[in-house]
Amino acid sequence: MQVVTKACTNIIENMNGTIRRVCANVKHWRDAVMALRWAGAAMLEAATGFRRLKAHRQLPILKAALAAHAARHTVRSPLEREAAAA
């Protein structure tokens, strides 16, 4: 299995800085939905400055590995366990 690695965290820091700058304009947060909406808008703005990752062809492998990890570590409710057993 190939491993996808990132050489640096600049893209993440850039996005976090953009979110911080854009969301600083909000003085009163009404609810979590509003916060998510503003964070999403800030991420879309930050995305305009992103360049393509050199390992962009390996991203589907990373996505599959993350999905498998999440499936192994997700806590299922008793109803889901009963349905799976039936």
C-alpha positions, 0 to 999 in steps of 0.5 A: 500500500502506498502512503500519502505524505505531505511535506509541510503544513503550509496549506493548512496554516494558510486555510486556518489563517483565512478562516480566522481573518474572515470570521473576525468580521462577525461580532455575534454568532447566533448558532453553530449553523452560522459558524459552519456557514462562515467557516465554509465561506472562508474555506472557499475563499482560501481554496482560490490560493491553493495549488495542486498537490504533487501527490494528487493522484494518491488522494483516492488511496488516502480517502479509502484508508480514512474511510476504512479507519473510520469504519473500524473505529465508529461506535455503532448503536444497539439498533444498528448492531441488531440490524446487522445481526439479523 
